[in-house]
Structures are given as C-alpha cells and as structure tokens.
Amino acid sequence: MLTLKAINENPEEIVRRLSKKHFDGKAIIDEVIALDAVRRESQTSLDAVLAEINSLSRSIGAFMREGKKEEANVAKEKVGPLKESSKELEETLKDAEKRIEELLVTIPNLPHESVPEGKSAEDNLVERSGGVMPSLPEGALPHWDLARQYDLIDFELGVKITGAGFPVYKGKGARLQRALINFFLDSARDAGYLEVQPPYVVNSASGFGTGQLPDKEGQMYHIGLDDLYLIPTSEVPVTNIYRDVILEEADLPMRNTAYSACFRREAGSYGKDVRGLNRLHQFDKVEIVCIDKPESSYERLREMVDYVQTLVEKLELPWRILRLCGGDMGFTSALTFDFEVFSAAQERWLEVSSVSNFESYQANRLKCRYRDNDRKIQLCHTLNGSALALPRIMAALLENNQTAEGIHVPDVLVPYCGFNTI
C-alpha cells in the first residue's frame, strides 16, 4: 500500500497518477491526510500526558519517602484526570489508525510514468513480437478436440471428480505437462533463480501482504474451518518468505522460482473464451519472484521480461509483449508487461504471462525492508512474473504443432518428455 509519507508530501501528484488507473482518489487522499493529522496530534498529546503522569508518579514516590503525605495526595488528585485523558487520546489514536489502514488498502498502487493511457485491453501497447505464424492443415482442430482425439486431457472426467475447470491430464498429456514444468524450472535455475517449494495454502496475513486480501477474496478458495486460502499463484507464498524481514543491501537482489498448482474461483467466467484450457479453476504455473532495492528494480523488470521471452522463443511459439495501459493493470502493479502466444486453431492471442514491478506497494504491506550501506532501513521493491503458466501454453503447443501425422513436440521439450510426436 502507499506510504503516509508519500501521500502527505505530494497529495496532488498521488491523485494525478491514480487517475491513470481510472481511480478517483481525491476524497480518500484528503480523508487520509486529515486522519493522519488527527493521529499525529493525538500521539503528541498522548506522549505529553504520559510524560506528565510519569513525572507525577515519581514526585508522589518522593513525597511519600519524605513523609509529605499532603503533597503526595495533591499529586495523586492530578493523576486521575490525566489517566482519563490518556484513555480518550489512546482511543482517538486507535480509531484514526484503524480508519487510515481501512482507507489505504482501498487505494491502488501508483502506475509508473511509462504506463500508457487507456481504459481496457484494447488500449494496451504492443512492445515487440516474434516467432513464425504456423500454417495449419485443412480441418485443423482446437486443442479441446485434439485432447480428446489423442486421449491427452479428459475434461468430462474432471467435471465428474470435482467440477468444470478441473481437467484430468492423461498419458502423453500428463507427460508433456510435467515436461513443461521441469523445463521452466531448469531454465529459471540456470538464469540464477533459487528454486523453492512453497505451501499451497496461506494464512490471511500472507494474502494481505501481496495484495490478494482484502481486494480479491472473492476469487480465492477459502478453507473456512482453518481460515486459510488456496494460493492463486505461488507469488503469494514465495513473496511472503520476505514478510517482516530486513535484508542486507549486499544480498540484493533475491531471486526465487517455484512451481505450484494454482487455484482461482474465476467467478463470473463463461463463454467461448473459457473453453478447454483457456480458463481453469486449477492450473500449473512456474513463477519467478525478485526482491531488490528501488534504484535497481526496473533493470530487474527488464531482465525478467527478456528472460520470459527466451522461454516462448525456445517453445517455437508466435509471441508478443504488451505494455498494459492504466485501465487494464492490476490493483497492486506499478508497471506490467503481458506475454501472449498465438493460438492458430482458435485464431486468437492467449495470455500466458504477466511480469510486474510492484515497487514498494507490496513491501510496505509485507514490511519487507533492507539495510542500506549507510545502515538506514528502506523498503524493498518486489517483482514477479509467470515463467510460465501452463494451460494456454499447452493449448497453443497442441494447436500450432498439429500435422496430418500427429502433433509435433518442440525440440527443447523432447529430452524432458521422451517423445517428439503425439
């Protein structure tokens, strides 16, 4: 979330930048500033009252030791009203702090100056693109038909076991899925990311730390008995490794990668865009997370985008990178680049990765900090990206590589799955 320091120092600039995300922040920012003034005034008054109570307490003790009972009683009479005053000030302070936090979590992150203006996905800018568009044989099939023809994925079986959006991968479909996971993990490790294996459930403090709570609780699966949440992405547990941690500047950047299943309710999703693997409630993904100091975070973002590009290139898929406009950005992001691959049989672009810099927005919620070379404690910047999400990669691989003889497997995956054709 935004810091009170930033809001107090330049409220007009905060409101201006929030407008790029189509968020009218003036009323909320004004209320935060007013409440913060109350908070500071209450704290100053409370400190003075507590200091006077302590001074009187010391004097009472001295009077009693000296046998000055009357003077001690006079001092005691002054303490009572001061204690009542301190209780009122503490209550005012507590109410102001609570209301400030309630407001701060409703304010999205500030977009970076390079974020383009725009209201929706149609206004995103294509940064660059590559790969060769496939030429499919006559009668080419979408991936859901290919999955049935070659017995790779059973969508109906998943409905029986759990419900829609929970497919069952079978045979070479399961092996290809595992090959992609291992390829992505090996590539991330080779690029300098430390692999971790995180829990698939998190507590509410972790969800708050990365911004899923209270903003996106309706999209998360909640385990009510234990008050835990199934993770929507391993970004949540991996970034929370650094919650309430003070890192040393010399140790930055911290780079992690993790494979996990991901769980999303995707409430309200329907229509042709969710058919097959296009949108699932459970899917696999390899994530990359980076923690760095502010002056280096945009260099890290560029490195992460370049790295994800190498993955789609090695998979021989047509790809493009989009710089998201203000209206299509996530709540917590300062700058996001989306990767899309072209699905030839569906004749549409499919999003397979988002790579984002959150600047200090998550770090402030997480209390993720570092000690700089001058021994001052500073907020870190956090970044993460999909590298990659599997369902739409699988969909594009099946569709784009279909031939009269079967489905060709990209060369880079053959050592992982053990076959070059389905």
C-alpha positions in Angstrom: 0.0 0.0 0.0 1.0 3.6 -0.4 3.0 5.2 2.5 1.7 8.0 4.6 4.9 9.9 3.9 4.3 9.8 0.1 0.7 10.9 0.5 1.5 13.8 2.8 4.4 15.0 0.8 2.6 15.3 -2.6 -1.1 14.6 -2.5 -1.9 16.3 -5.8 0.7 14.1 -7.6 -0.8 11.0 -6.0 -4.3 11.9 -7.2 -3.0 12.7 -10.7 -1.2 9.4 -11.1 -4.1 7.4 -9.7 -6.4 8.9 -12.4 -4.4 6.9 -15.0 -5.8 3.8 -13.4 -9.3 5.5 -13.6 -9.3 5.8 -9.8 -10.7 9.0 -8.3 -8.6 9.3 -5.2 -9.0 12.9 -4.1 -11.7 12.3 -1.4 -9.9 9.3 0.0 -6.5 11.0 -0.1 -7.9 14.1 1.6 -9.5 11.9 4.3 -6.2 10.0 4.9 -4.3 13.3 5.3 -6.9 14.7 7.8 -6.9 11.5 9.8 -3.1 11.4 9.8 -3.2 14.9 11.3 -5.5 13.7 14.0 -3.3 10.7 14.6 -0.1 12.8 14.9 -1.8 15.4 17.2 -3.3 12.6 19.3 0.1 10.9 19.6 1.9 14.2 20.6 -0.8 15.0 23.2 -0.7 11.4 24.5 3.1 11.5 24.8 2.8 14.7 26.8 0.1 13.4 29.1 2.0 10.1 29.7 5.2 12.1 30.4 3.3 14.2 33.0 1.8 11.1 34.6 5.3 9.6 34.9 6.6 12.8 36.4 3.8 13.0 38.9 4.3 9.3 39.8 7.9 10.0 40.5 7.1 13.0 42.7 4.4 11.0 44.6 7.1 8.5 45.4 9.5 11.2 46.5 6.8 12.9 48.7 5.9 9.6 50.4 9.6 8.9 51.2 9.9 12.4 52.7 6.7 12.0 54.7 4.9 14.7 52.8 1.6 13.0 52.7 -0.5 16.1 51.8 1.7 17.0 48.8 1.5 13.4 47.7 -2.3 13.4 47.8 -2.4 16.6 45.8 -0.3 15.0 43.1 -2.4 11.9 43.2 -5.5 14.0 42.5 -3.9 15.3 39.4 -3.1 11.8 38.1 -6.7 10.7 37.9 -7.9 13.2 35.3 -4.7 12.7 33.3 -5.3 9.0 33.1 -8.8 9.6 31.8 -7.4 12.0 29.3 -4.8 9.4 28.2 -7.5 6.8 27.7 -9.5 9.2 25.4 -6.4 10.0 23.4 -5.5 6.4 23.0 -9.0 5.6 21.8 -8.8 8.6 19.3 -5.4 7.4 18.1 -6.5 3.8 17.7 -9.6 4.9 15.8 -7.6 7.1 13.5 -5.0 4.4 12.8 -7.7 1.8 12.1 -9.6 4.1 9.7 -6.3 5.1 7.9 -5.5 1.4 7.3 -9.0 0.8 6.0 -8.6 3.6 3.5 -5.0 2.8 2.5 -5.9 -0.8 1.4 -8.6 0.6 -1.0 -6.1 2.8 -2.8 -4.3 1.0 -5.8 -0.7 1.3 -6.5 0.5 4.3 -8.5 1.2 3.5 -12.1 4.7 4.1 -13.4 5.0 7.2 -15.7 5.6 4.9 -18.7 2.2 3.3 -18.3 0.1 4.3 -21.4 -3.3 5.9 -21.0 -6.3 3.6 -21.8 -9.4 2.0 -20.4 -9.2 -1.6 -21.5 -7.1 -4.4 -23.1 -7.8 -2.8 -26.5 -5.6 0.2 -25.4 -2.5 -1.9 -24.4 0.6 -1.2 -26.5 2.5 -4.0 -28.4 6.1 -3.6 -27.3 7.6 -6.3 -29.6 6.7 -9.6 -31.1 8.4 -12.6 -32.7 8.0 -16.2 -33.8 6.6 -17.7 -37.0 2.8 -18.0 -37.5 2.0 -21.6 -38.2 0.3 -22.8 -41.4 -2.2 -25.4 -40.2 -3.5 -28.3 -42.4 -7.1 -28.2 -43.6 -9.5 -29.2 -40.9 -7.2 -28.2 -38.1 -8.8 -28.7 -34.6 -8.9 -26.6 -31.4 -7.0 -28.1 -28.5 -10.0 -29.5 -26.8 -10.8 -31.7 -29.8 -7.1 -32.6 -30.2 -7.0 -33.6 -26.5 -10.0 -35.9 -27.0 -8.7 -37.4 -30.2 -5.3 -38.2 -28.8 -6.6 -39.0 -25.3 -4.4 -36.3 -23.6 -6.8 -34.4 -21.4 -10.2 -35.5 -20.1 -12.4 -32.5 -19.3 -15.5 -34.6 -18.6 -13.7 -36.8 -16.1 -12.6 -33.7 -14.2 -16.2 -32.5 -14.1 -17.2 -35.8 -12.5 -14.5 -35.8 -9.9 -14.6 -32.1 -9.0 -16.4 -29.8 -11.4 -15.8 -27.7 -14.5 -12.4 -26.2 -14.7 -10.5 -29.1 -13.2 -9.2 -31.2 -16.1 -7.5 -34.6 -15.8 -4.3 -34.9 -17.8 -3.6 -38.4 -19.1 -0.8 -40.4 -20.8 1.3 -38.2 -23.0 -0.7 -35.2 -22.0 0.4 -35.7 -18.4 4.0 -36.3 -19.5 4.0 -33.2 -21.7 2.6 -31.2 -18.7 5.4 -32.5 -16.5 8.0 -31.8 -19.2 6.9 -28.1 -19.4 7.2 -27.8 -15.6 10.7 -29.2 -15.5 11.8 -27.2 -18.5 10.6 -24.0 -16.9 12.2 -24.8 -13.5 15.5 -25.8 -15.0 15.6 -22.7 -17.2 14.9 -20.5 -14.1 17.6 -22.1 -12.1 20.0 -21.6 -15.0 19.1 -17.9 -15.0 20.0 -17.5 -11.4 16.7 -18.1 -9.6 16.8 -20.2 -6.4 14.1 -22.9 -6.5 11.8 -23.2 -3.5 8.8 -25.4 -3.0 6.1 -23.4 -1.1 2.9 -24.4 0.6 -0.3 -24.4 -1.5 -2.3 -22.8 1.3 -1.6 -19.5 3.1 -3.0 -17.5 6.0 -4.7 -14.2 5.7 -1.6 -12.2 6.7 0.1 -13.7 3.6 -2.8 -12.8 1.4 -2.8 -9.3 2.8 0.9 -8.9 2.3 0.8 -9.4 -1.5 -2.5 -7.6 -2.0 -4.9 -10.5 -2.7 -6.7 -9.6 0.5 -8.9 -7.7 1.0 -9.2 -6.9 -2.7 -9.6 -10.4 -4.3 -11.0 -12.7 -1.6 -13.9 -13.5 -3.9 -11.5 -15.0 -6.4 -9.8 -17.2 -3.8 -10.8 -20.6 -2.4 -11.3 -20.2 1.4 -10.9 -23.0 3.9 -13.3 -21.7 6.5 -12.6 -24.1 9.3 -8.9 -23.2 9.4 -9.2 -19.6 7.9 -6.7 -20.5 5.2 -6.7 -19.8 1.4 -5.6 -21.9 -1.5 -3.0 -20.0 -3.4 -4.0 -18.2 -6.7 -0.3 -18.2 -7.6 3.0 -19.1 -5.9 3.8 -15.4 -5.9 1.9 -15.3 -2.6 3.8 -17.8 -0.5 7.2 -17.0 -2.2 7.0 -13.2 -1.7 5.8 -13.8 1.9 9.1 -15.5 2.6 10.4 -12.0 3.0 7.5 -10.7 5.2 8.8 -9.0 8.3 12.4 -9.5 7.1 15.2 -6.9 7.0 17.7 -7.9 4.2 21.2 -6.6 3.7 21.8 -4.4 0.6 24.8 -6.7 -0.3 22.4 -9.7 -0.6 20.1 -8.0 -3.1 18.6 -8.9 -5.5 16.9 -12.0 -4.1 15.6 -14.3 -6.9 13.3 -17.2 -6.4 11.4 -19.6 -8.6 8.7 -22.0 -7.7 6.3 -24.5 -9.3 2.8 -24.8 -7.8 -0.7 -25.7 -8.7 -2.8 -22.5 -8.7 -6.4 -22.2 -7.6 -8.8 -19.5 -8.8 -12.6 -19.4 -8.5 -12.8 -17.1 -11.6 -16.3 -16.1 -10.6 -18.5 -15.0 -13.5 -16.3 -16.6 -16.2 -18.3 -18.0 -19.1 -18.5 -18.2 -22.9 -16.2 -19.3 -25.6 -13.1 -17.6 -24.1 -13.1 -20.1 -21.2 -13.5 -23.3 -23.2 -10.9 -26.1 -22.8 -7.7 -24.9 -21.2 -8.4 -21.2 -21.8 -9.6 -20.6 -18.2 -9.4 -23.1 -15.4 -10.0 -23.2 -11.6 -6.9 -25.3 -11.1 -3.8 -25.0 -13.2 0.0 -25.3 -13.0 2.5 -22.5 -13.2 6.1 -21.8 -12.6 6.7 -18.3 -11.0 9.7 -16.1 -10.7 10.0 -13.6 -7.9 12.6 -10.9 -7.3 13.2 -8.6 -4.3 15.5 -5.7 -5.0 16.3 -2.1 -4.0 14.4 0.7 -5.6 17.1 2.1 -7.9 17.6 -1.3 -9.5 14.1 -2.7 -9.7 13.3 -1.5 -13.3 16.6 -3.1 -14.5 15.3 -6.3 -12.9 12.0 -5.9 -14.6 13.7 -5.6 -18.0 15.8 -8.7 -17.2 12.7 -10.7 -16.2 10.8 -9.7 -19.4 13.8 -10.7 -21.5 14.0 -14.0 -19.7 10.4 -14.9 -20.3 10.9 -14.0 -24.0 13.6 -16.7 -24.2 11.1 -19.3 -23.0 8.4 -18.7 -25.6 11.1 -18.5 -28.3 12.5 -21.9 -27.3 9.0 -23.3 -27.4 8.8 -22.1 -31.0 5.5 -20.2 -30.4 4.5 -16.9 -32.1 4.5 -14.3 -29.3 4.0 -10.7 -28.5 4.7 -8.5 -25.4 2.1 -5.9 -24.3 2.7 -2.9 -22.1 -0.6 -2.7 -20.1 -2.5 0.6 -20.1 -3.7 2.1 -16.8 -7.2 0.7 -17.2 -6.1 -2.9 -17.7 -3.5 -3.0 -14.9 -3.7 -5.0 -11.7 -4.5 -3.2 -8.4 -1.0 -3.7 -6.9 1.1 -3.2 -10.0 3.2 -0.1 -11.0 4.1 -1.5 -14.4 3.1 -4.7 -16.1 4.1 -6.5 -19.3 1.9 -9.3 -20.6 3.1 -12.1 -22.8 0.7 -13.6 -25.3 1.1 -16.5 -27.7 -1.0 -17.0 -30.8 -3.4 -19.9 -30.9 -3.7 -20.8 -34.5 -6.8 -23.1 -34.4 -8.7 -20.6 -32.3 -7.2 -17.7 -34.3 -6.6 -15.6 -31.2 -3.9 -14.4 -28.8 -3.7 -16.1 -25.4 -2.1 -14.5 -22.3 0.5 -16.8 -20.8 2.5 -14.5 -18.5 2.3 -11.2 -16.6 5.6 -9.7 -15.4 5.2 -6.8 -13.0 7.0 -4.4 -10.8 5.1 -3.5 -7.6 7.7 -1.0 -6.4 7.3 -0.6 -2.6 3.5 -1.3 -2.6 3.7 -4.9 -1.5 6.8 -4.3 0.5 5.0 -1.8 2.7 2.3 -4.3 3.4 4.8 -7.0 4.0 7.3 -4.9 6.0 9.9 -6.2 3.5 12.9 -4.0 4.0 16.7 -3.8 3.6 19.5 -2.1 5.4 21.5 0.1 3.0 25.2 0.7 3.1 24.6 3.7 5.4 22.8 1.4 7.8 19.4 3.0 7.1 16.3 0.8 6.8 14.5 1.2 3.5 11.5 -0.5 1.8 12.4 -3.0 -0.9 10.8 -3.3 -4.3 9.1 -6.5 -5.3 8.6 -8.0 -8.7 7.1 -11.3 -10.1 6.3 -13.0 -13.3 4.8 -16.1 -14.8 7.5 -18.2 -16.3 5.2 -19.7 -17.4 1.6 -20.6 -16.8 0.9 -23.9 -18.4 -2.7 -24.3 -19.7 -2.6 -21.8 -22.6 1.0 -22.8 -23.4 -0.3 -26.4 -23.7 -3.2 -25.2 -25.8 -1.0 -23.3 -28.2 1.5 -26.1 -28.5 -1.2 -28.7 -29.4 -3.0 -26.5 -31.9 0.1 -24.9 -33.6 2.0 -28.1 -34.0 -0.7 -30.4 -35.4 0.1 -32.2 -38.6 -1.5 -35.0 -40.7 0.8 -37.4 -38.9 0.2 -36.2 -35.3 1.3 -33.4 -33.0 4.9 -32.3 -33.2 6.7 -31.7 -29.8 9.2 -28.7 -29.8 12.8 -29.9 -29.7 13.5 -28.3 -26.4 10.9 -30.5 -24.6 11.9 -33.8 -26.2 14.6 -34.6 -23.5 12.0 -33.9 -20.8 9.1 -35.9 -22.1 10.9 -38.7 -24.1 9.0 -38.4 -27.4 8.9 -36.0 -30.3 5.4 -36.8 -31.7 2.0 -37.4 -30.3 
